[in-house]
């Protein structure tokens, strides 16, 4: 495993290749707010993660990313230096009120300019990450989790409606979907004023390790 700061540099500058060759899981909190936060990356002592993205199946390291003022039990060894990123908080549907929590914050604008050119969001596990069309480099994004207590069909309908509602014309440009069987890590990078999004899709098995199926680029 590379030195932790070297690994972080690779993730931030060569994102697609890093995600093909390293498992990355991002932790956050649906109680936190979307906005600019400080994060760290840390290696783990979990063996057994594999990747078949972009080549033959091979064993890969497993890293975690979490807020710098938090603690994550999966981490082991040295933490990276802190880095700043736009954090997209996962929002949930309140069955009792019939509305998405913090309705005015379910969608977040990633600006085309500014000092922060990285975006992260917590692990997708049945959630949908929506990406709006390019607005002169700015992108509207959203991370919503379905209300599974309503049953699969209704939950998915609520999720689709909630995701669409915040975007112009009621339609995101891209919807990155996930399931309890196939989870996802999404990282955004602003490159020459335009946002690109990298989605690592992986399966987690009963042994708590997994396999990376693919890495896709959007934007």
C-alpha positions in Angstrom: 0.0 0.0 0.0 1.4 3.4 -1.0 2.1 6.1 1.6 -1.2 7.5 2.7 -0.6 11.0 1.4 0.7 9.6 -1.9 -2.5 7.6 -2.1 -4.6 10.7 -1.4 -2.7 12.6 -4.1 -3.4 9.8 -6.6 -7.1 9.8 -5.7 -7.4 13.5 -6.1 -5.5 13.8 -9.4 -5.9 10.4 -11.1 -9.4 9.5 -9.8 -10.6 7.0 -12.3 -7.5 4.9 -12.2 -7.3 5.0 -8.4 -10.9 3.8 -8.1 -10.2 0.9 -10.4 -7.3 -0.2 -8.3 -8.3 0.7 -4.8 -11.6 0.1 -2.9 -12.8 3.4 -1.4 -15.7 3.9 1.1 -16.8 7.3 2.1 -18.6 7.8 5.5 -20.8 10.8 6.4 -23.9 11.5 8.3 -27.5 12.2 7.1 -27.7 14.5 10.1 -24.9 16.7 8.7 -25.5 19.4 6.2 -24.3 19.6 2.6 -21.5 22.1 2.2 -17.7 22.5 2.4 -16.1 20.2 5.0 -12.7 18.9 5.9 -11.9 15.2 5.3 -9.1 12.7 5.8 -8.3 9.4 4.1 -7.0 6.3 6.0 -5.9 2.9 5.1 -7.4 -0.2 6.7 -6.2 -3.6 7.7 -9.1 -5.4 5.8 -7.7 -8.0 3.4 -9.7 -9.7 0.6 -11.0 -6.7 -1.4 -10.7 -7.4 -5.2 -11.3 -5.4 -8.4 -12.2 -6.6 -11.9 -12.7 -3.0 -13.1 -10.6 -2.4 -16.3 -8.8 -5.8 -16.2 -8.3 -9.2 -14.7 -9.6 -9.7 -11.1 -6.9 -8.8 -8.6 -6.6 -8.0 -4.9 -6.7 -4.3 -4.0 -6.2 -2.1 -0.9 -9.2 -0.7 1.0 -9.3 2.9 2.1 -11.9 4.9 4.0 -12.7 8.7 3.9 -14.5 10.5 6.6 -14.8 14.0 8.1 -11.7 15.1 9.8 -13.4 15.8 13.1 -15.0 12.3 13.2 -13.8 8.8 14.0 -14.2 5.7 11.9 -13.6 2.3 13.3 -12.5 0.8 10.0 -9.5 3.0 9.8 -6.0 1.6 10.7 -2.6 3.2 10.6 -1.7 6.7 9.5 -4.3 9.2 8.4 -3.7 11.5 5.5 -3.4 15.2 5.7 -6.8 17.0 5.7 -8.4 18.0 2.5 -11.4 20.2 1.7 -14.4 19.0 -0.3 -18.0 19.8 -1.1 -19.9 17.2 0.9 -23.3 16.1 -0.4 -25.4 14.9 2.6 -27.7 12.0 2.1 -31.4 13.0 2.7 -34.2 10.7 3.8 -38.0 10.7 3.3 -40.1 11.3 6.4 -43.1 9.0 6.1 -44.9 10.7 8.9 -44.9 14.2 7.2 -44.9 12.9 3.6 -41.9 15.0 2.7 -38.2 14.8 2.3 -36.3 15.9 5.3 -34.9 19.4 5.0 -36.7 19.8 1.7 -34.8 23.0 0.9 -31.4 21.1 1.2 -32.1 17.9 -0.8 -30.2 19.5 -3.8 -26.9 21.3 -3.7 -25.1 23.5 -6.3 -21.5 22.6 -7.2 -20.0 25.9 -8.4 -17.9 26.4 -11.5 -15.4 28.5 -9.7 -13.9 28.7 -6.2 -11.1 27.2 -4.2 -12.7 23.7 -3.6 -12.7 21.5 -6.6 -13.5 18.1 -5.0 -16.9 16.6 -4.1 -17.6 13.6 -1.9 -20.8 11.9 -0.7 -21.4 9.0 1.7 -21.7 5.4 0.4 -24.6 4.7 -1.9 -26.6 1.7 -0.5 -30.0 1.7 -2.3 -29.7 5.5 -2.8 -29.7 7.5 -6.0 -27.2 10.3 -6.8 -28.7 12.8 -9.2 -26.6 15.1 -11.4 -28.2 18.1 -13.2 -27.2 19.3 -16.7 -24.2 21.6 -17.0 -25.1 25.2 -16.2 -21.9 27.1 -17.4 -19.8 24.6 -15.4 -22.0 24.5 -12.3 -23.9 21.3 -11.5 -26.9 20.7 -9.3 -26.6 17.3 -7.4 -28.6 15.3 -4.9 -28.2 12.2 -2.8 -31.5 10.6 -1.6 -32.3 7.3 0.1 -35.6 5.5 -0.5 -38.1 5.0 2.3 -37.8 1.2 2.4 -40.5 0.9 5.1 -43.1 1.7 2.4 -42.2 -1.3 0.4 -39.9 -1.7 -2.6 -42.2 -0.3 -5.4 -43.5 2.7 -3.5 -40.1 3.5 -2.1 -38.6 3.6 -5.5 -41.4 5.8 -6.8 -40.9 8.2 -3.9 -37.1 8.2 -4.6 -37.6 8.9 -8.3 -40.1 11.7 -7.6 -37.8 13.3 -5.0 -34.8 13.1 -7.2 -36.5 14.6 -10.2 -38.3 17.4 -8.2 -35.2 19.5 -7.7 -34.0 19.6 -11.3 -35.0 21.9 -14.1 -37.7 20.3 -16.1 -38.1 17.6 -13.5 -35.2 15.5 -14.9 -31.6 15.1 -13.9 -29.0 14.7 -16.6 -27.7 11.5 -14.9 -29.0 9.3 -12.1 -26.4 7.1 -10.5 -28.4 4.3 -8.9 -27.4 1.7 -6.3 -29.0 -1.2 -4.4 -28.4 -3.1 -1.3 -26.6 -5.7 -3.5 -24.4 -3.2 -5.4 -23.2 -0.2 -3.5 -21.3 2.8 -4.8 -18.7 5.5 -4.1 -19.1 8.8 -6.0 -16.4 11.4 -6.2 -16.6 14.6 -8.2 -13.7 16.7 -9.6 -13.9 20.2 -11.1 -11.5 20.2 -14.1 -11.0 23.5 -16.0 -14.3 24.8 -14.7 -16.4 21.7 -15.4 -17.4 18.9 -13.0 -16.7 15.3 -13.7 -18.1 12.4 -11.6 -16.5 9.0 -11.0 -18.7 6.2 -9.7 -17.1 3.1 -8.2 -19.6 0.2 -8.0 -18.9 -2.7 -5.7 -20.5 -5.7 -4.0 -20.0 -6.5 -0.3 -20.2 -10.0 0.8 -21.0 -11.7 4.2 -17.3 -11.6 5.0 -17.5 -7.8 5.0 -15.1 -7.6 2.0 -16.1 -7.0 -1.5 -15.3 -6.8 -5.2 -15.3 -3.7 -7.4 -17.4 -4.4 -10.5 -16.8 -1.2 -12.5 -15.8 2.5 -12.4 -17.8 4.9 -14.6 -17.2 8.5 -15.6 -20.1 11.0 -16.0 -20.0 14.6 -17.0 
